[in-house]
Amino acid sequence: MFKVFGFSVVLFFLSCGKNQQSDILPPEKMQVVMKEIMLLETYYQSKYGSPSVYGRSLKKAAQKVFDKHQTDSIQYERSFDYYAKNQAELKAIQEKIIEDLNRENK
């Protein structure tokens, strides 16, 4: 009985890991979404200053970005947490965002 229970627990945790991994935005998509969210945050911060003033407007604007890219805030946050734990991947995404912004500003 204990062996069956132990095996079930192991399978459960393995399946959770796979589902969690498949819920992560691929680096290319994360880069695009993250760039747009960062630009929105920068715009609202420079225009209104305080998050208490622009928080609701930013959420609505961010939702439009998520809809555009067929994702949602939950998947974005999970993806961000995943990449934050994998610093090399996050750094690569951030470097590509910077390259894109520099290219666009030339």
N, C-alpha and C positions, 0 to 999 in steps of 0.2 A: 504494500500500500504506500509506504513512504517513498519507494522508488518511483512510482507513478506520479505522486505529488511533486517530487523533486524534478522529475522530467518535465512536468507541466509548467512549473515555475520557470525553468530554464527556457522553454519554448516561448513563454509569455514575454520574458525580458528580451529575447532575441527578436521577436516580432515587433515589440515596441521600438527597438532601435532601428529596425528597417523602416517602419512607418514614419518615425521622426526624421530619418535621413531623407526619405522621399518627399517630405513636406518642405524641404529646404529649397529656396530659389537657387537655380544654377548661377555660377559666378557672373556670366554675361548679363543675365536678367537682373540679378542683384545690383550690378553696377549701374544699369540704366535707371532702375527704380530709386536706388539710393541717391544717385545724382539729382534726380528731380525733387526728391524729398529734401535734400540738403539745400537746393536752390530756393525752395519754398520757405524753409525755415530761415534762411538768410534774409530773404525778402521781408518776411513778417517781422523779424527781429529788428531790421534796420528801419522799417517804417513805423512800427508801433512800440518797440522797446521792451515792453513787459509781457511775458507769456500770459499773465492773467488778463491782458487786454485782447490778445490775438489768438488765444488757445482754441476757441471754437471755430474761428475762421480757418485756422491752419488745419484742423481736423477735417473740415469739409473739403478743403483744397487737396489734402493728402488722399482723401477717399477717391477723388477724381483720378488721381495718379494711379491708385491701386486698381480702380475699375479699368482704366486704360490698358493696364498691363496684366489684367486678369489674375489679380491676386487680392489679398486683403491685409489689414493691419496685423492680424494674428500671424499669418505666414511670414510677413515682413519681419516682425519682431522675433519670431523663432529663427529665421534666417540670420538676422543681425546677431542674435545671441550665439548661433553656431559659428559664424565667421569671427566674432569677437574671441571665441575660444580657440580659433585657428588663426593666429595672428599673421602668419605668412600669407594666407589666402586673403585676409582682410586688407593687408598692406598692398597686395597686388591689385585688388579692386579699387582701393583709394588712389593708387598711382595712375590707374587707367582713367579714373574720373578727372584727376588733375590734368592729365594729358589731353583729354577731350576738351576741358574748359580752356586750356591754353590754346589749343587748335582753333576753337571757336572765337577766341578773342583776338586773333591775328588779323 
